[in-house]
Amino acid sequence: MKRLVILPTYNESKNIISVLSAIDEVDKSIDILVIDDNSPDKTSQLVKEFAKENLFLEVRNKKMGLGTAYIFGFEWAIARNYQQIIQMDSDFSHDPKEIPSMFNLLDENDLVIGSRYNGGLRVINWPIRRLYLSYFANFYARVITGVPISDLTAGYRAWRAETLKKINIQECLSQGYCFQIETAFRTYQKNCKLVEHPIVFTDRTVGESKMSKKIVLETIFKVWLFGIWRILGTKK
């Protein structure tokens, strides 16, 4: 079984080596792909210096967005015959210790979502305003799309490669939170099996958040497109 963890990075020099080391400690047999958007803080140089046999680095010319980074990584993985793939943040908000459990859940599921809200609230270091925004966004997306998942915007996910092929991952055009909603929606529309795995989400303690007004607005308005697809019965 070939397994891969995908880490998109942009200005993560303060976190990347610690995250890579933590993943390696969990399971040295898991390969890691870092996709860096030409970070000015030399993140890619640190990855090169870390130099592990199971570590791969792809540097893109400029900052192109989280959604395109994941699509790049998924296609990279599929081309190299990885069967199971995890996407996660590179700032320690996602605990690498959850990786084995999420991979194991793929034995009986097509998509595993590391959930902050399933079975209770597990978020650390978030201001109350950010928490309300996230919780409302997930409720809003769940009602409109009909996808029965409590944390549709979660970025910690485990995929079967066959699932990514089935949902035509290269056709996803969203970014940020909306990318997470769109991919879950497409998966549900294809009658794949989704499951939530409870995790503790810890907001970054070093580095800067990539949240922007553009990302929020895309989520608010584009979710209605998915709702229309749902009503029309369009299988994306």
C-alpha positions, 0 to 999 in steps of 0.5 A: 500500500503506497501512502502519501501526505500532501503539505501545501506551504507558503511562508511556513519556514517557522513550522515546516521542519517540525511538522516533517519530523513529527510525520516521520516519527508517526510512520517512516514508511509514509511518503511526504510531498511538500508543494511550495508556492515559491515562499519568500521566507525560503521554506523550500530551501529548508525542505531541501536541507531536511533531505529524507528519502521519503520526502519530495518537494515541488516548487511552483512559480508563484502563490496560486492558491490552496485548491490548485496546490491540492489538485497538483498534489493529488494528480502527482500522487495518482500519476505515481500510483499512491492508493491512499492520500492525506491532505493536511496543513503545515502549521501544526493545526492538524496533529500528525498523530491522527494520520494512522487512524485516518488511513485505517478508516479508508479501509471501509470509507472513500473519504475521511474528514478530520472533524472539529465538530463531530461529537463535540467542539474541539478547537484550541486558540481560536478567538470566539469570532473566528469560531462562530464564523466557522461554525456558521459557515459549516451549518450554512454549507451543510443545509444548502449542499445537503452533505450530512457532515458537520465539518465541511470546511475541514482541511485534514482529510484522507482520500482513496485515490480511486475516489479522487478519480471518480469526482474528477478532482482536476475540475474543482475550481474553488479555493480555501474553505470552498475547495473543501466544501466542493470536494466533499460535495462532489464525493457525496454526489457520487454516492461515495462513503464519507466519515468524520474522524474527531480531531483536536484542531489547534490554531497556529502559534507561529506564522501568519494565517492565510485567511482572507476576505476573498476566501470568505466571500467565495464560500458564501456565494459559491455554495449556492452553485453546489445547491443548484447542482443538488436540486438539478441532480447534476452529478459533478 
